[in-house]
Amino acid sequence: MRFKLVALAALATGLLVAQAAQAQAYVRPDCQGLVGVSPNRYDSSEHARWYQRFWTGNCDHLAFCVPGSPNWNDIVGKLLVKGGPSERVAILPKACRLGQLIGLEWSREKAVRKIDTHDLRAFNATLESTDDTLRGLDKVEQAARIKLAPR
């Protein structure tokens, strides 16, 4: 009996991991292990689709959506190139987690979100204009956290 329970628990865990990996398939592969999956992270299925748009640029039939760039997968790639090989180890986790932080909020319903498209443009401008990629990421993270602070 105990063996059956352990086997059943292992199977259930395997299925949850597979579902989580599939749910994050739109996140660039090198970020997938850095952005956690939480079952209650989305307010609605539309929130999940907008979050996917944030990462990929694909609209998936979302109303009023403009497809393309910039999207976070592309931004992470540009940051890695800009920072160079010596900073890759530090930039990647910071950029991926920042994408999750910003994207989960930006993709929420307009009436409740604290980060909007104007903020995304400002964040992108900061990242593009800075000579120090890590410092730029820190500035954007600080600005995002200020936006997310309770009011």
C-alpha positions as semicolon CSV with decimal commas, in nm:
position;residue;x (nm);y (nm);z (nm)
1;M;0,000;0,000;0,000
2;R;0,277;0,244;0,093
3;F;0,458;0,170;-0,234
4;K;0,141;0,254;-0,429
5;L;0,106;0,588;-0,247
6;V;0,470;0,676;-0,314
7;A;0,435;0,579;-0,681
8;L;0,114;0,779;-0,712
9;A;0,276;1,085;-0,549
10;A;0,575;1,059;-0,784
11;L;0,344;1,035;-1,085
12;A;0,142;1,337;-0,972
13;T;0,460;1,538;-0,913
14;G;0,588;1,441;-1,258
15;L;0,263;1,553;-1,419
16;L;0,272;1,887;-1,238
17;V;0,632;1,947;-1,345
18;A;0,546;1,858;-1,705
19;Q;0,245;2,092;-1,702
20;A;0,454;2,372;-1,553
21;A;0,723;2,327;-1,816
22;Q;0,464;2,325;-2,093
23;A;0,294;2,632;-1,948
24;Q;0,625;2,820;-1,962
25;A;0,728;2,698;-2,308
26;Y;0,693;3,051;-2,446
27;V;0,961;3,181;-2,207
28;R;1,310;3,163;-2,363
29;P;1,474;2,833;-2,265
30;D;1,754;2,987;-2,058
31;C;1,494;3,172;-1,846
32;Q;1,255;2,882;-1,793
33;G;1,429;2,749;-1,483
34;L;1,454;3,098;-1,337
35;V;1,089;3,204;-1,351
36;G;0,885;2,992;-1,113
37;V;0,544;2,855;-1,186
38;S;0,264;2,919;-0,940
39;P;-0,087;2,784;-0,999
40;N;-0,255;3,102;-0,872
41;R;-0,037;3,354;-1,053
42;Y;-0,301;3,460;-1,309
43;D;-0,621;3,650;-1,243
44;S;-0,784;3,497;-1,554
45;S;-0,707;3,310;-1,875
46;E;-0,680;3,647;-2,050
47;H;-0,416;3,753;-1,795
48;A;-0,219;3,439;-1,883
49;R;-0,245;3,517;-2,256
50;W;-0,129;3,877;-2,208
51;Y;0,163;3,747;-1,999
52;Q;0,254;3,520;-2,289
53;R;0,230;3,824;-2,522
54;F;0,472;4,008;-2,292
55;W;0,733;3,734;-2,337
56;T;0,680;3,648;-2,704
57;G;0,513;3,934;-2,888
58;N;0,238;3,698;-3,011
59;C;-0,116;3,825;-2,959
60;D;-0,311;3,498;-2,969
61;H;-0,635;3,678;-3,069
62;L;-0,617;3,932;-2,784
63;A;-0,830;4,240;-2,842
64;F;-0,636;4,563;-2,895
65;C;-0,305;4,376;-2,899
66;V;-0,015;4,489;-3,116
67;P;0,214;4,198;-3,196
68;G;0,591;4,204;-3,227
69;S;0,880;4,371;-3,054
70;P;0,982;4,460;-2,807
71;N;0,901;4,150;-2,612
72;W;1,085;4,023;-2,308
73;N;1,248;3,726;-2,482
74;D;1,408;3,970;-2,728
75;I;1,502;4,217;-2,455
76;V;1,682;3,947;-2,255
77;G;1,875;3,848;-2,568
78;K;1,980;4,209;-2,631
79;L;2,086;4,254;-2,270
80;L;2,302;3,942;-2,283
81;V;2,477;4,066;-2,599
82;K;2,517;4,416;-2,457
83;G;2,662;4,292;-2,128
84;G;2,899;4,052;-2,296
85;P;3,013;3,703;-2,199
86;S;3,176;3,815;-1,874
87;E;2,844;3,947;-1,734
88;R;2,613;3,677;-1,875
89;V;2,603;3,479;-1,550
90;A;2,485;3,785;-1,357
91;I;2,257;3,934;-1,624
92;L;2,054;3,625;-1,714
93;P;1,884;3,551;-1,380
94;K;1,833;3,921;-1,306
95;A;1,676;3,987;-1,648
96;C;1,456;3,676;-1,640
97;R;1,320;3,742;-1,291
98;L;1,268;4,109;-1,373
99;G;1,065;4,001;-1,677
100;Q;0,847;3,788;-1,457
101;L;0,799;4,070;-1,206
102;I;0,710;4,328;-1,469
103;G;0,520;4,096;-1,702
104;L;0,286;3,950;-1,443
105;E;0,177;4,298;-1,343
106;W;0,164;4,456;-1,692
107;S;-0,051;4,170;-1,822
108;R;-0,321;4,218;-1,559
109;E;-0,654;4,386;-1,632
110;K;-0,611;4,757;-1,703
111;A;-0,820;4,866;-1,404
112;V;-0,597;4,689;-1,149
113;R;-0,247;4,682;-1,294
114;K;0,021;4,912;-1,158
115;I;0,260;4,882;-1,455
116;D;0,132;4,993;-1,794
117;T;0,266;5,014;-2,150
118;H;0,406;5,362;-2,088
119;D;0,613;5,212;-1,805
120;L;0,734;4,933;-2,035
121;R;0,858;5,194;-2,282
122;A;1,038;5,383;-2,005
123;F;1,193;5,062;-1,870
124;N;1,311;4,966;-2,219
125;A;1,457;5,313;-2,277
126;T;1,650;5,285;-1,951
127;L;1,787;4,944;-2,048
128;E;1,885;5,060;-2,396
129;S;2,048;5,387;-2,285
130;T;2,265;5,258;-2,002
131;D;2,627;5,161;-2,061
132;D;2,625;4,935;-1,754
133;T;2,373;4,657;-1,820
134;L;2,357;4,537;-1,460
135;R;2,308;4,889;-1,330
136;G;2,030;4,941;-1,586
137;L;1,858;4,625;-1,468
138;D;1,886;4,744;-1,109
139;K;1,735;5,084;-1,200
140;V;1,443;4,921;-1,380
141;E;1,383;4,674;-1,097
142;Q;1,382;4,958;-0,844
143;A;1,134;5,157;-1,057
144;A;0,910;4,851;-1,099
145;R;0,912;4,775;-0,727
146;I;0,819;5,135;-0,650
147;K;0,525;5,101;-0,891
148;L;0,420;4,776;-0,719
149;A;0,445;4,911;-0,364
150;P;0,116;4,930;-0,176
151;R;-0,054;5,266;-0,210
